[in-house]
Amino acid sequence: MKFSAAPWYGGSFENNVRTAKKYGFRAVEILGWKDIDVDAAAEVLHETGMENSMLLLASRDAKLNEKVFWSHGIVWDDTAPFLVEALSETAEAAHKMGTKNIVLTSGNAREGVSPEAQHEAMIKNLSAAAPVCEELDVTLCLEPLNVIVDHPGHFLTTSAEAFDVVKAVNSPNVKVLFDIYHQQVTEGNVIRNITENIEHIAHFHIADNPGRAQPGTGELNYSKIFEAIYKTGFDGWLAFECSSTVPVEELCPAMHELIAPFED
């Protein structure tokens, strides 16, 4: 398994990459790309031998960006052309940075529209994007989010529905991002939900609950969770997407001790 550091170190993209390497990580996960110099970011990654493990689906065109985010998203029937355009733009940045995985979310739930219709819209839109993903050699990762603490109004919340959507799309390049924090808040039962659906998962996010800080600060037994994932043979990225309650010089050794038995 491969582990990616959160942008704990502050400052520029370059500072995060160089400091993550200094502390023994092989990758960082800085999702936002549209407001950075992608060519400069790619140069730093190449120079250091580091990776950026995932990018967020987005566009530098503000109107297009609105179509693929919270107020619209893939629960609307008309999103496919906007999704494909933003995907192509994001994939261009991903190729420069050597990144394979791109994350998107469903968008907020639509008032007056049945959950079934919104579910079908997600399948329709992702099915339109799937051949583009295959052609561009990127994996689009659908992420369910919790509405209890962090994202009230969001449509897609359960891992079960996310798995049903990607099964219906049936593309090797459309998978699920399983955020362990979000799914603990929403449904618990994380080990069984992961291990029974591992073939549909391309990426993990890591944080503890409550508080969304580093593992060891909450109720999740990450040693057991990592062990269960490791036993499935999963060889993708597990990215820390969490805050820290301690200084980085204390945080990083503790996280390395936790992940050491499971790293490639």
N, C-alpha and C positions, 0 to 999 in steps of 0.2 A: 504494500500500500504506500501511497505517496501523500505527504502532508504539506500543506501550504500555510504560510503565516498570514495573519491579519495585518493590516497597516497600523500596527501598534506604535510605530517609531516616530510618526509625525513628519511634517514637512513635505517635501516634494516626492514625486514618484521615484526619482533616482535615490533619494535618501532612504526611502522604505526598502528598495531593492538591495542597496548596499548594506544597510544595517541588518536586514533579514539574513543575508549571506554571512555577515560577521557573527551572527548568533546561531549559525549552523543549519538554517533552513535552505532548501533547494528551490523554493518558489514563494511568491507572495500572491495574494488575491486582492487586487484592486479592480473592482468591477467597472467603475466609470471610466470611459475612454474618450468621450466626445469633447471633454474640456482640457485634455492634455495634448502635448505634441507627440503623436503616435510614433513618428520616425525617431525622435529622440528617445522615447521609451524603449523602442525596439533595439536601438543601439546600446543602451545600458544593459538590457537583458542579454544581448549577444556578448557583450564585453565581459560580463560577470559570470556567464554560464547559468544564469538564473532563468526561471520561467514565471509567467503570470498565468495562473491556473484557470481563470474564467473571466469573461467579459459580460457585461449587461447589454442585452438588446436595446439599441437606442439609435437615434439619428441626430445629426447636427441641425437638421431642419426642424424648428420648433413646432410647426403645425403637424408635421409627420410624427414627431415624437409624441405629441398628445394622443395620436390615434393608437399607439401601441402601449400606452401607460394606463394609470389608474382610472381616469374618467371614461375610457373607451375600452381598449384591450380586445382580447380574442373572444370575449363573450358576445361581441357584436358580429352580425352576419356579414358586414361589409369590410371587415378588417384585413382580409387576405392580401389585397394588393399593397396596403401600407406595411403589413408584416413582411412581405417579400422584399420590399424596397429597403426597410430598416435592416433586415437580415443581411442583405447584400452589402450594405454600408458597414455594418458591424463586422461581417466576415472579412472585409478588406483590412480593417484594423487588426482583427485576430490573426490573419495571415502574416502581417508585418511583425506582430509580437510573438508569433509561434504558439498561439493559443488555439485550442481545439473546441472548448466548451463555451457555449453562449446561453445565458439564463434569461428566461422571460417569465412573467406572471400572468394571471388571467385577466386582471383588471377588476374593478369593482362590480358588484352585482347590479343588474339592471332592474329598476323598479317596474312592476307590472308585466314582467316576462318570466315565464316558468323556468325553474331550475333545469328542467329537461331540455328546453330550447337553448339555454345558455351552454349546457353540456355539449349539445350537438354542434353549436357554433364553434366551440373550442376544437372539436374534431375536424370540422370543415376547414378552419383556418390553418391548423397545424398540418393537415393533409396537403394543403396548397403549398406550404413551406417545405414539406419533407423532401421533394425532389431537388429543391434548391439547396438544401442542406447537404444532400448526397453529392450533388454536383460540386459544391464548394468545399466539401470535406470538412464540415463542422458538425458538431452535435448540439442541437437545440434542447435545452433542459427546462422542463416545465416545473415550476416551484409552487407548491401549496404553502399558504401563509396562515398564521393564526389570527383570528379576529377578536380573541378574548383580551389580549394585552396590547398588541402592536398595530394591527391593521384592520380596524373596524370597517365593515362594509365590503371587504374583499370577497370575491366570489369563491374561488377554489381554496378549500381549507383542508380537506382530508387526503391522506395518501391513497386511500382506496379509489377515490374518484380520479386522482392524477394517474394512477396505474391503469384504470379503465380507459382513460383518454388515449394514453400512448399505445395501449394494446390495440385500440380501434384504428389508430393512425398506421400502426404496423410498419414502422421504418426503423432501421438500425441507427438512424441519425436523429431520432426524436425520442428522448428519454425523460426521466424524472430527476430533478435535484431534490434529494431528501435532506431537508434541514432538520436535524435531530432536535434542536431547541423548539422550533415551531411545532413539530409533530408531538413532542412531549406535552406542550401546552394544550394542543387540540385534542389528542386522542390517547397519548401514552402508548404502551405496548410496542415500543419502538423496535426491540430486537426481533420479535416475530414478524412485524410488518416489513422490516428490512430483509430478513433472511428468506422469507417466502416470496419476495418480489425482486430479488437482487438483479435478475437479468434485465429489469426495466429501469435500473438506477445507473446513472452515469457519473454522479457527483454527490458529495456530502458537504453539508455545513455543520460546524461544531460550535456549540455554546452550551452552558449549563442553565438550569432553570431552578428557581426564579433568578432574575437579574440579568441574564444573557451575558454573563462574564465567563471567564475561562473555566474549563473542567476542574472540578474539585471545590467549586464555590456553591454548589447546589445539590439537587437530589439525584442527578443522573450518575450511574456507575459506568464511567467511560472505559475503564479497563475491560469490563465485561462486554460493552458494546463494540469496542474495537476488536476484541477477541472473536466475537460472533461474525463481524464483517470479514475479518482475516480468514476465517475458516471457510467462507464462501469462495475464496479465490479472487475476490475483487481486487483489481489492480489500478484503479483510477485514483483521482484526487479526493482527499478529505481536507477541507479548508477550514481553518479557524476563522469564524465570523463572530467575534466576541470582543467585548471590552476586557480590560484587565483591572484587577483590584490591587495589584502590586507593581512595583517598578519592573521594567523589561529585563533588567539584569537578574532579577529574581524569577520573573515569569518564564523566561525562555528555558533555563535549565530544568525547571519543573515540568514544562510541557515536553521537552525532549525525553525526560525520564519516563513519562507516561506513554509516549508513542514508540519508544525504542524497540520493544519486543515485536512490533508489527510493521516496521519500516522495511522497504526493499533494501 
